[in-house]
Amino acid sequence: MNQRKKIIELALPAMAENLLQMLMGVIDNYLVAQLGLAAVSGVSVANNIITIYQAIFIALGAAVSSLTAKSLGEKNDAKTRSYQAQSIFITLVLSLILGAISLVFGQQMLHFLGTAADVTQTGGLYLALVGGLIVTLGLQTTLGAILRALGKARLPMYVSLLTNILNALLSASAVFLFHWGIAGVALATVFSRFIGGAVLVGQLPLKATLAEMRFKLDKGLVKLALPAAGERLMMRAGDVVIVAIIVKFGTEVVAGNAIGETLTQFNYMPGMGVATATVILVAHNLGQRKMSAVKEVVRESYIISTILMLAVGGIVFFGGRQLSYFFTGNEAALQASLVVLFYSFIGGPATSGTLVFTAAWQGLGKAKLPFYATTIGMWLIRIVSGYCLGAGLNLGLAGVWLATLADNVFRWIFLYYLYRRYMQEFPKKTMTMDS
């Protein structure tokens, strides 16, 4: 089986899973909207915090996928079981910490963000339930990453579909039949994820995995997971600052930017799915010391990702006005959304490069480089240039998105250049001929 086929077989289920996760959020938002503006605002702010939690688990999942795939390539079953056990243990510990923070400090966090009293109350309740029981999301993310690395890429997708159907049915019943409000929607989300996690854990040799579990963190896993989590956190924190810059341009521009970013989520799904496949295949081939296969995976991943991102981005951009009309009829907001769609579309090759080469470095076990690239790109290029171009030179939202494009181009070139050097300098004795 050639590398292109392997990439597609891993990437397509990951793309579908990402789409299903998005739909789960859309369903929750629609049902919460039936409860009033305070409920919508509260859940929206609470979800911003939960998104940070999710970013941490996704980063851990990338590390788990990389190390599991590498150990499989090395045919080291003991190490594979150890990584599985340690990743579950770390997920449980992180979930306990994040859950406690949500329960104890949830309302204070929302109040710190400047929410009104009624918004703080509804959002705090949602955060206490969904954030307090974040272990359901954490385990589903980690277990999905393990199974994808083991070659069962479709199973997490099917479980996401099951989770979405359950969530839709239970949330609708909680709102329209039992009138449980925010608490009902939150508990439906948590219960659906619990069922999904239970299905996934049933696919692992649970007794053998538990036997490998130690109350001690694996250094290799932590060494890879921490920079990956830091890279995601740098992005999320930087996004908050970017929104603060955009707020200066007025409510209509903020609304248009939000609409544009909602639509362009579809642009990034192919790149994110291919990146998931890249981590696994690079790590697996690294474990077998097949460096020519690693090069082929990265090359094919970039081509597939770029073509798909440009195709989806083109559809979203050229249908942008009609799509934006679903959200608003305000002309200023519509124009702002089209700015976002345009720069997201033309920036497709750079964004694709950033996603694929970040994944390549994680697969190679060098997660610090993407962390450095993101920190420099986000905080020194995107934020500083965005403020100077947008506010200083009065380019408005276009200035902010020009800076975003510059950030992605920088990270793409930076990671690609170092990747080329690394592959050229890789010791010849570790390289083997592909069979």
One Martini backbone bead per residue (centre of mass of N, CA, C, O) as a GRO file, in nm:
protein
  435
    1MET     BB    1   0.094   0.038   0.026
    2ASN     BB    2   0.077   0.352  -0.025
    3GLN     BB    3   0.099   0.655   0.129
    4ARG     BB    4  -0.152   0.794   0.016
    5LYS     BB    5  -0.356   0.579   0.105
    6LYS     BB    6  -0.291   0.592   0.407
    7ILE     BB    7  -0.365   0.885   0.451
    8ILE     BB    8  -0.661   0.871   0.360
    9GLU     BB    9  -0.754   0.643   0.562
   10LEU     BB   10  -0.690   0.834   0.813
   11ALA     BB   11  -0.814   1.121   0.737
   12LEU     BB   12  -1.119   1.085   0.679
   13PRO     BB   13  -1.216   1.006   0.967
   14ALA     BB   14  -1.101   1.264   1.101
   15MET     BB   15  -1.277   1.463   0.946
   16ALA     BB   16  -1.550   1.347   1.033
   17GLU     BB   17  -1.501   1.388   1.336
   18ASN     BB   18  -1.472   1.697   1.326
   19LEU     BB   19  -1.754   1.748   1.211
   20LEU     BB   20  -1.911   1.618   1.446
   21GLN     BB   21  -1.806   1.809   1.665
   22MET     BB   22  -1.929   2.062   1.540
   23LEU     BB   23  -2.227   1.964   1.545
   24MET     BB   24  -2.247   1.943   1.850
   25GLY     BB   25  -2.218   2.250   1.896
   26VAL     BB   26  -2.460   2.339   1.724
   27ILE     BB   27  -2.679   2.192   1.881
   28ASP     BB   28  -2.629   2.324   2.154
   29ASN     BB   29  -2.670   2.619   2.057
   30TYR     BB   30  -2.961   2.589   1.961
   31LEU     BB   31  -3.087   2.492   2.232
   32VAL     BB   32  -2.986   2.728   2.408
   33ALA     BB   33  -3.136   2.953   2.243
   34GLN     BB   34  -3.421   2.869   2.375
   35LEU     BB   35  -3.326   3.006   2.674
   36GLY     BB   36  -3.163   3.258   2.590
   37LEU     BB   37  -2.917   3.499   2.603
   38ALA     BB   38  -2.775   3.420   2.868
   39ALA     BB   39  -2.728   3.127   2.788
   40VAL     BB   40  -2.563   3.173   2.534
   41SER     BB   41  -2.336   3.341   2.662
   42GLY     BB   42  -2.250   3.144   2.886
   43VAL     BB   43  -2.179   2.900   2.704
   44SER     BB   44  -1.976   3.046   2.524
   45VAL     BB   45  -1.770   3.118   2.746
   46ALA     BB   46  -1.735   2.831   2.861
   47ASN     BB   47  -1.631   2.707   2.586
   48ASN     BB   48  -1.365   2.864   2.582
   49ILE     BB   49  -1.249   2.702   2.821
   50ILE     BB   50  -1.297   2.411   2.714
   51THR     BB   51  -1.112   2.448   2.463
   52ILE     BB   52  -0.853   2.446   2.628
   53TYR     BB   53  -0.880   2.163   2.734
   54GLN     BB   54  -0.896   2.026   2.456
   55ALA     BB   55  -0.614   2.110   2.360
   56ILE     BB   56  -0.463   1.936   2.564
   57PHE     BB   57  -0.578   1.659   2.472
   58ILE     BB   58  -0.486   1.678   2.177
   59ALA     BB   59  -0.186   1.693   2.241
   60LEU     BB   60  -0.174   1.421   2.384
   61GLY     BB   61  -0.279   1.258   2.141
   62ALA     BB   62  -0.036   1.317   1.956
   63ALA     BB   63   0.173   1.183   2.139
   64VAL     BB   64   0.045   0.903   2.150
   65SER     BB   65   0.045   0.844   1.848
   66SER     BB   66   0.348   0.866   1.804
   67LEU     BB   67   0.453   0.653   2.015
   68THR     BB   68   0.278   0.414   1.928
   69ALA     BB   69   0.367   0.401   1.629
   70LYS     BB   70   0.669   0.365   1.688
   71SER     BB   71   0.647   0.099   1.856
   72LEU     BB   72   0.519  -0.060   1.624
   73GLY     BB   73   0.760  -0.027   1.430
   74GLU     BB   74   0.950  -0.177   1.654
   75LYS     BB   75   0.791  -0.417   1.786
   76ASN     BB   76   0.696  -0.296   2.090
   77ASP     BB   77   0.459  -0.405   2.301
   78ALA     BB   78   0.537  -0.298   2.581
   79LYS     BB   79   0.552   0.001   2.501
   80THR     BB   80   0.267   0.030   2.396
   81ARG     BB   81   0.121  -0.035   2.665
   82SER     BB   82   0.259   0.186   2.830
   83TYR     BB   83   0.151   0.432   2.669
   84GLN     BB   84  -0.145   0.375   2.715
   85ALA     BB   85  -0.145   0.382   3.025
   86GLN     BB   86  -0.015   0.666   3.063
   87SER     BB   87  -0.225   0.832   2.903
   88ILE     BB   88  -0.463   0.763   3.087
   89PHE     BB   89  -0.341   0.865   3.349
   90ILE     BB   90  -0.298   1.160   3.257
   91THR     BB   91  -0.594   1.214   3.190
   92LEU     BB   92  -0.702   1.174   3.479
   93VAL     BB   93  -0.533   1.392   3.616
   94LEU     BB   94  -0.618   1.633   3.442
   95SER     BB   95  -0.923   1.603   3.493
   96LEU     BB   96  -0.912   1.652   3.796
   97ILE     BB   97  -0.795   1.937   3.784
   98LEU     BB   98  -0.995   2.074   3.582
   99GLY     BB   99  -1.252   1.999   3.737
  100ALA     BB  100  -1.185   2.151   3.999
  101ILE     BB  101  -1.161   2.430   3.872
  102SER     BB  102  -1.453   2.443   3.761
  103LEU     BB  103  -1.601   2.409   4.035
  104VAL     BB  104  -1.451   2.639   4.207
  105PHE     BB  105  -1.375   2.874   3.955
  106GLY     BB  106  -1.588   2.922   3.733
  107GLN     BB  107  -1.733   3.194   3.806
  108GLN     BB  108  -1.473   3.363   3.838
  109MET     BB  109  -1.381   3.338   3.542
  110LEU     BB  110  -1.629   3.476   3.417
  111HIS     BB  111  -1.608   3.739   3.578
  112PHE     BB  112  -1.321   3.815   3.475
  113LEU     BB  113  -1.441   3.839   3.168
  114GLY     BB  114  -1.713   4.035   3.215
  115THR     BB  115  -1.971   3.913   3.302
  116ALA     BB  116  -2.276   3.899   3.379
  117ALA     BB  117  -2.463   3.769   3.623
  118ASP     BB  118  -2.650   3.580   3.446
  119VAL     BB  119  -2.415   3.466   3.276
  120THR     BB  120  -2.245   3.353   3.510
  121GLN     BB  121  -2.455   3.152   3.612
  122THR     BB  122  -2.501   2.980   3.355
  123GLY     BB  123  -2.202   2.930   3.282
  124GLY     BB  124  -2.119   2.805   3.557
  125LEU     BB  125  -2.299   2.556   3.538
  126TYR     BB  126  -2.186   2.441   3.274
  127LEU     BB  127  -1.887   2.427   3.370
  128ALA     BB  128  -1.931   2.242   3.616
  129LEU     BB  129  -2.035   1.998   3.446
  130VAL     BB  130  -1.849   1.977   3.192
  131GLY     BB  131  -1.578   2.051   3.336
  132GLY     BB  132  -1.601   1.859   3.585
  133LEU     BB  133  -1.652   1.616   3.348
  134ILE     BB  134  -1.393   1.612   3.142
  135VAL     BB  135  -1.315   1.309   3.132
  136THR     BB  136  -1.494   1.232   2.889
  137LEU     BB  137  -1.329   1.393   2.678
  138GLY     BB  138  -1.045   1.294   2.742
  139LEU     BB  139  -1.089   0.987   2.688
  140GLN     BB  140  -1.197   1.010   2.399
  141THR     BB  141  -0.939   1.139   2.284
  142THR     BB  142  -0.721   0.931   2.372
  143LEU     BB  143  -0.854   0.669   2.266
  144GLY     BB  144  -0.868   0.762   1.973
  145ALA     BB  145  -0.560   0.793   1.934
  146ILE     BB  146  -0.484   0.498   1.990
  147LEU     BB  147  -0.663   0.360   1.769
  148ARG     BB  148  -0.538   0.502   1.526
  149ALA     BB  149  -0.247   0.389   1.576
  150LEU     BB  150  -0.369   0.079   1.556
  151GLY     BB  151  -0.571   0.107   1.282
  152LYS     BB  152  -0.866   0.230   1.407
  153ALA     BB  153  -0.996   0.495   1.250
  154ARG     BB  154  -1.318   0.449   1.238
  155LEU     BB  155  -1.420   0.417   1.528
  156PRO     BB  156  -1.417   0.716   1.633
  157MET     BB  157  -1.625   0.806   1.422
  158TYR     BB  158  -1.863   0.627   1.512
  159VAL     BB  159  -1.866   0.737   1.802
  160SER     BB  160  -1.928   1.031   1.724
  161LEU     BB  161  -2.199   0.968   1.601
  162LEU     BB  162  -2.328   0.849   1.852
  163THR     BB  163  -2.285   1.098   2.033
  164ASN     BB  164  -2.456   1.296   1.862
  165ILE     BB  165  -2.726   1.150   1.873
  166LEU     BB  166  -2.753   1.141   2.178
  167ASN     BB  167  -2.726   1.446   2.229
  168ALA     BB  168  -2.970   1.538   2.065
  169LEU     BB  169  -3.188   1.374   2.212
  170LEU     BB  170  -3.125   1.457   2.512
  171SER     BB  171  -3.128   1.765   2.482
  172ALA     BB  172  -3.413   1.794   2.367
  173SER     BB  173  -3.554   1.658   2.606
  174ALA     BB  174  -3.449   1.853   2.828
  175VAL     BB  175  -3.586   2.111   2.699
  176PHE     BB  176  -3.888   2.016   2.587
  177LEU     BB  177  -3.985   1.798   2.812
  178PHE     BB  178  -3.829   1.865   3.109
  179HIS     BB  179  -3.709   2.153   3.160
  180TRP     BB  180  -3.373   2.168   3.246
  181GLY     BB  181  -3.197   2.326   3.072
  182ILE     BB  182  -2.869   2.366   3.112
  183ALA     BB  183  -2.831   2.106   3.273
  184GLY     BB  184  -2.945   1.915   3.056
  185VAL     BB  185  -2.739   1.976   2.831
  186ALA     BB  186  -2.483   1.908   2.991
  187LEU     BB  187  -2.558   1.611   3.072
  188ALA     BB  188  -2.592   1.509   2.782
  189THR     BB  189  -2.300   1.556   2.695
  190VAL     BB  190  -2.161   1.382   2.912
  191PHE     BB  191  -2.311   1.112   2.864
  192SER     BB  192  -2.233   1.076   2.567
  193ARG     BB  193  -1.925   1.067   2.622
  194PHE     BB  194  -1.931   0.824   2.811
  195ILE     BB  195  -2.031   0.621   2.604
  196GLY     BB  196  -1.801   0.662   2.402
  197GLY     BB  197  -1.572   0.579   2.598
  198ALA     BB  198  -1.678   0.293   2.659
  199VAL     BB  199  -1.649   0.184   2.373
  200LEU     BB  200  -1.343   0.237   2.340
  201VAL     BB  201  -1.235   0.076   2.592
  202GLY     BB  202  -1.347  -0.203   2.476
  203GLN     BB  203  -1.096  -0.210   2.250
  204LEU     BB  204  -0.916  -0.273   2.490
  205PRO     BB  205  -0.680  -0.426   2.699
  206LEU     BB  206  -0.761  -0.354   3.007
  207LYS     BB  207  -0.601  -0.540   3.199
  208ALA     BB  208  -0.318  -0.487   3.070
  209THR     BB  209  -0.324  -0.179   3.098
  210LEU     BB  210  -0.360  -0.161   3.410
  211ALA     BB  211  -0.096  -0.321   3.474
  212GLU     BB  212   0.087  -0.072   3.347
  213MET     BB  213   0.006   0.117   3.559
  214ARG     BB  214   0.158   0.420   3.691
  215PHE     BB  215   0.257   0.657   3.951
  216LYS     BB  216   0.421   0.753   3.677
  217LEU     BB  217   0.570   0.950   3.454
  218ASP     BB  218   0.646   0.950   3.128
  219LYS     BB  219   0.903   1.113   2.981
  220GLY     BB  220   0.840   1.086   2.679
  221LEU     BB  221   0.547   1.185   2.693
  222VAL     BB  222   0.598   1.458   2.832
  223LYS     BB  223   0.809   1.570   2.625
  224LEU     BB  224   0.583   1.576   2.394
  225ALA     BB  225   0.320   1.700   2.530
  226LEU     BB  226   0.402   1.979   2.641
  227PRO     BB  227   0.472   2.131   2.373
  228ALA     BB  228   0.199   2.071   2.238
  229ALA     BB  229   0.030   2.219   2.451
  230GLY     BB  230   0.179   2.490   2.430
  231GLU     BB  231   0.108   2.544   2.135
  232ARG     BB  232  -0.201   2.556   2.176
  233LEU     BB  233  -0.202   2.780   2.397
  234MET     BB  234  -0.073   3.002   2.226
  235MET     BB  235  -0.307   3.013   2.029
  236ARG     BB  236  -0.545   3.071   2.223
  237ALA     BB  237  -0.428   3.322   2.359
  238GLY     BB  238  -0.384   3.483   2.095
  239ASP     BB  239  -0.683   3.492   2.006
  240VAL     BB  240  -0.776   3.678   2.234
  241VAL     BB  241  -0.603   3.922   2.146
  242ILE     BB  242  -0.717   3.951   1.862
  243VAL     BB  243  -1.006   4.014   1.952
  244ALA     BB  244  -0.926   4.274   2.104
  245ILE     BB  245  -0.847   4.421   1.843
  246ILE     BB  246  -1.120   4.391   1.683
  247VAL     BB  247  -1.302   4.551   1.882
  248LYS     BB  248  -1.198   4.838   1.779
  249PHE     BB  249  -1.387   4.813   1.499
  250GLY     BB  250  -1.650   4.692   1.608
  251THR     BB  251  -1.935   4.504   1.621
  252GLU     BB  252  -1.967   4.430   1.317
  253VAL     BB  253  -1.680   4.314   1.284
  254VAL     BB  254  -1.695   4.101   1.501
  255ALA     BB  255  -1.931   3.947   1.373
  256GLY     BB  256  -1.798   3.894   1.095
  257ASN     BB  257  -1.557   3.737   1.205
  258ALA     BB  258  -1.722   3.511   1.339
  259ILE     BB  259  -1.857   3.412   1.082
  260GLY     BB  260  -1.601   3.352   0.919
  261GLU     BB  261  -1.483   3.144   1.127
  262THR     BB  262  -1.715   2.946   1.110
  263LEU     BB  263  -1.679   2.882   0.801
  264THR     BB  264  -1.354   2.820   0.806
  265GLN     BB  265  -1.352   2.547   0.951
  266PHE     BB  266  -1.379   2.380   0.686
  267ASN     BB  267  -1.096   2.442   0.566
  268TYR     BB  268  -0.927   2.287   0.809
  269MET     BB  269  -1.016   1.987   0.816
  270PRO     BB  270  -0.824   1.853   0.612
  271GLY     BB  271  -0.558   1.935   0.754
  272MET     BB  272  -0.622   1.796   1.027
  273GLY     BB  273  -0.657   1.509   0.916
  274VAL     BB  274  -0.376   1.483   0.783
  275ALA     BB  275  -0.212   1.540   1.041
  276THR     BB  276  -0.297   1.285   1.189
  277ALA     BB  277  -0.168   1.094   0.980
  278THR     BB  278   0.123   1.204   0.990
  279VAL     BB  279   0.203   1.132   1.275
  280ILE     BB  280   0.167   0.824   1.251
  281LEU     BB  281   0.344   0.762   0.992
  282VAL     BB  282   0.607   0.888   1.079
  283ALA     BB  283   0.645   0.723   1.341
  284HIS     BB  284   0.633   0.441   1.216
  285ASN     BB  285   0.875   0.481   1.015
  286LEU     BB  286   1.078   0.557   1.232
  287GLY     BB  287   1.068   0.284   1.383
  288GLN     BB  288   1.177   0.145   1.096
  289ARG     BB  289   1.385   0.341   0.950
  290LYS     BB  290   1.203   0.485   0.706
  291MET     BB  291   1.293   0.779   0.564
  292SER     BB  292   1.170   0.773   0.280
  293ALA     BB  293   0.879   0.741   0.387
  294VAL     BB  294   0.866   1.001   0.543
  295LYS     BB  295   0.902   1.188   0.299
  296GLU     BB  296   0.650   1.087   0.149
  297VAL     BB  297   0.439   1.158   0.358
  298VAL     BB  298   0.492   1.464   0.370
  299ARG     BB  299   0.453   1.527   0.073
  300GLU     BB  300   0.165   1.406   0.038
  301SER     BB  301   0.028   1.563   0.263
  302TYR     BB  302   0.063   1.844   0.143
  303ILE     BB  303  -0.086   1.800  -0.120
  304ILE     BB  304  -0.359   1.703  -0.011
  305SER     BB  305  -0.417   1.937   0.183
  306THR     BB  306  -0.404   2.173  -0.020
  307ILE     BB  307  -0.618   2.083  -0.220
  308LEU     BB  308  -0.855   2.060  -0.014
  309MET     BB  309  -0.839   2.347   0.107
  310LEU     BB  310  -0.884   2.499  -0.162
  311ALA     BB  311  -1.153   2.372  -0.234
  312VAL     BB  312  -1.312   2.452   0.021
  313GLY     BB  313  -1.231   2.754   0.027
  314GLY     BB  314  -1.360   2.823  -0.249
  315ILE     BB  315  -1.651   2.755  -0.180
  316VAL     BB  316  -1.676   2.947   0.063
  317PHE     BB  317  -1.594   3.211  -0.079
  318PHE     BB  318  -1.792   3.212  -0.335
  319GLY     BB  319  -2.037   3.153  -0.108
  320GLY     BB  320  -2.020   3.370   0.124
  321ARG     BB  321  -2.265   3.559   0.109
  322GLN     BB  322  -2.483   3.340   0.129
  323LEU     BB  323  -2.381   3.215   0.396
  324SER     BB  324  -2.389   3.482   0.570
  325TYR     BB  325  -2.705   3.521   0.553
  326PHE     BB  326  -2.768   3.310   0.780
  327PHE     BB  327  -2.661   3.529   1.010
  328THR     BB  328  -2.683   3.807   0.829
  329GLY     BB  329  -2.787   4.151   0.694
  330ASN     BB  330  -2.539   4.305   0.757
  331GLU     BB  331  -2.316   4.466   0.558
  332ALA     BB  332  -2.065   4.502   0.739
  333ALA     BB  333  -2.054   4.207   0.833
  334LEU     BB  334  -2.033   4.080   0.554
  335GLN     BB  335  -1.765   4.213   0.470
  336ALA     BB  336  -1.599   4.098   0.702
  337SER     BB  337  -1.641   3.798   0.633
  338LEU     BB  338  -1.504   3.816   0.348
  339VAL     BB  339  -1.222   3.875   0.451
  340VAL     BB  340  -1.181   3.605   0.593
  341LEU     BB  341  -1.232   3.419   0.346
  342PHE     BB  342  -1.003   3.526   0.167
  343TYR     BB  343  -0.750   3.476   0.353
  344SER     BB  344  -0.807   3.177   0.399
  345PHE     BB  345  -0.784   3.091   0.103
  346ILE     BB  346  -0.493   3.209   0.022
  347GLY     BB  347  -0.367   3.062   0.293
  348GLY     BB  348  -0.376   2.751   0.248
  349PRO     BB  349  -0.077   2.660   0.191
  350ALA     BB  350   0.037   2.769   0.464
  351THR     BB  351  -0.152   2.620   0.658
  352SER     BB  352  -0.083   2.341   0.557
  353GLY     BB  353   0.220   2.357   0.627
  354THR     BB  354   0.184   2.398   0.929
  355LEU     BB  355   0.029   2.135   0.992
  356VAL     BB  356   0.220   1.921   0.863
  357PHE     BB  357   0.498   2.010   1.003
  358THR     BB  358   0.399   1.980   1.287
  359ALA     BB  359   0.332   1.677   1.260
  360ALA     BB  360   0.613   1.580   1.174
  361TRP     BB  361   0.761   1.664   1.436
  362GLN     BB  362   0.587   1.493   1.624
  363GLY     BB  363   0.658   1.220   1.483
  364LEU     BB  364   0.979   1.275   1.545
  365GLY     BB  365   0.985   1.393   1.854
  366LYS     BB  366   0.981   1.740   1.795
  367ALA     BB  367   0.776   1.957   1.963
  368LYS     BB  368   0.937   2.228   2.014
  369LEU     BB  369   0.941   2.367   1.736
  370PRO     BB  370   0.638   2.441   1.710
  371PHE     BB  371   0.635   2.606   1.968
  372TYR     BB  372   0.832   2.824   1.875
  373ALA     BB  373   0.686   2.906   1.613
  374THR     BB  374   0.416   2.991   1.746
  375THR     BB  375   0.520   3.200   1.944
  376ILE     BB  376   0.648   3.386   1.735
  377GLY     BB  377   0.415   3.412   1.529
  378MET     BB  378   0.191   3.512   1.719
  379TRP     BB  379   0.343   3.737   1.915
  380LEU     BB  380   0.539   3.886   1.683
  381ILE     BB  381   0.345   3.887   1.424
  382ARG     BB  382   0.035   3.879   1.453
  383ILE     BB  383  -0.006   4.084   1.686
  384VAL     BB  384   0.181   4.318   1.613
  385SER     BB  385   0.098   4.347   1.312
  386GLY     BB  386  -0.207   4.364   1.358
  387TYR     BB  387  -0.198   4.630   1.512
  388CYS     BB  388  -0.040   4.805   1.312
  389LEU     BB  389  -0.225   4.757   1.062
  390GLY     BB  390  -0.512   4.791   1.184
  391ALA     BB  391  -0.465   5.050   1.380
  392GLY     BB  392  -0.219   5.219   1.276
  393LEU     BB  393  -0.304   5.196   0.941
  394ASN     BB  394  -0.619   5.146   0.906
  395LEU     BB  395  -0.698   4.835   0.794
  396GLY     BB  396  -0.818   4.664   0.996
  397LEU     BB  397  -0.912   4.348   0.939
  398ALA     BB  398  -0.709   4.311   0.707
  399GLY     BB  399  -0.456   4.353   0.883
  400VAL     BB  400  -0.496   4.107   1.067
  401TRP     BB  401  -0.498   3.895   0.823
  402LEU     BB  402  -0.220   3.960   0.717
  403ALA     BB  403  -0.076   3.870   0.977
  404THR     BB  404  -0.178   3.580   0.968
  405LEU     BB  405  -0.043   3.509   0.702
  406ALA     BB  406   0.247   3.571   0.794
  407ASP     BB  407   0.257   3.362   1.018
  408ASN     BB  408   0.208   3.106   0.840
  409VAL     BB  409   0.450   3.149   0.652
  410PHE     BB  410   0.668   3.141   0.865
  411ARG     BB  411   0.609   2.857   0.986
  412TRP     BB  412   0.638   2.699   0.728
  413ILE     BB  413   0.932   2.776   0.657
  414PHE     BB  414   1.067   2.708   0.925
  415LEU     BB  415   0.982   2.401   0.939
  416TYR     BB  416   1.087   2.319   0.657
  417TYR     BB  417   1.385   2.395   0.683
  418LEU     BB  418   1.445   2.211   0.931
  419TYR     BB  419   1.352   1.950   0.799
  420ARG     BB  420   1.559   1.939   0.573
  421ARG     BB  421   1.808   1.935   0.755
  422TYR     BB  422   1.738   1.684   0.922
  423MET     BB  423   1.722   1.480   0.681
  424GLN     BB  424   2.020   1.530   0.584
  425GLU     BB  425   2.154   1.464   0.888
  426PHE     BB  426   2.070   1.192   0.912
  427PRO     BB  427   2.198   0.914   0.998
  428LYS     BB  428   2.293   0.666   0.781
  429LYS     BB  429   2.280   0.412   0.978
  430THR     BB  430   1.952   0.448   1.025
  431MET     BB  431   1.913   0.373   0.735
  432THR     BB  432   1.678   0.208   0.523
  433MET     BB  433   1.556   0.011   0.297
  434ASP     BB  434   1.293  -0.027   0.117
  435SER     BB  435   1.086  -0.304   0.037
   0.00000   0.00000   0.00000
